Amino acid sequence: MATSAPKTIGIDGLEPSSCETAAFALGIVRDGVITGEGPTTAGRVHFSRVLDADDAAWCARILSAAAINDVPVSRAEAEAMFEIDAAATERKDDGRFEDLLAKAVAHHAAAASGLPVPPRSVALSPETAIESWAPVNARGLRTDALEWVAKQMRGKRQGNRALMAMVATLVGVTVLPLAQLPSMIDIGM
């Protein structure tokens, strides 16, 4: 299914100039997903609680804005992506949002751990495999970053397979005692 580019809307919050304004803009997308109304749904039929290809395209556009391309994904942006994920009870985006969420979270966790990350335009691109740049083991990742990701994923009704696989791989090779693993993340699919 071909994804159309989101319509240009003259709302300053949807043209981020910083990570803070990007997180705000993602909140507008979340609200559109919840209600089926708002600037990101204008001019098209959008049912409440449905995440469609245009919603995923809005998220990609916001996260890949030129003004923030060379800055790692912030925790606020990653949390906003998790909120969008939780708001959507139905998906009609051919997996684009799932891919974008996994890449945004990996970008944030790696950067928060002091690891180098590529520009957002590369890291978040659907053409770029997450395995080509994201950490493949926990070496160098801060435990608090992994715990934050696990906390965000715990109890979610929808499973992001790409994100779950990445976290399971990272957590699986850490030096955490096995007794702590179930409390960090529920990796059941």
MONOR-V294540 format. One record per helix or strand. SS is the DSSP state (a for helix, b for strand). FROM is the first residue (numbers start at 0). LEN is the number of residues. If there is no record, write none. Layout:
# MONOR-V294540
[[SS & FROM & LEN] [SS & FROM & LEN]]
This chain:
# MONOR-V294540
[[a & 11 & 3] [a & 18 & 17] [b & 49 & 3] [a & 52 & 11] [a & 65 & 3] [a & 74 & 13] [b & 89 & 3] [a & 95 & 17] [a & 119 & 4] [a & 129 & 3] [a & 142 & 11] [a & 160 & 12] [a & 177 & 7]]
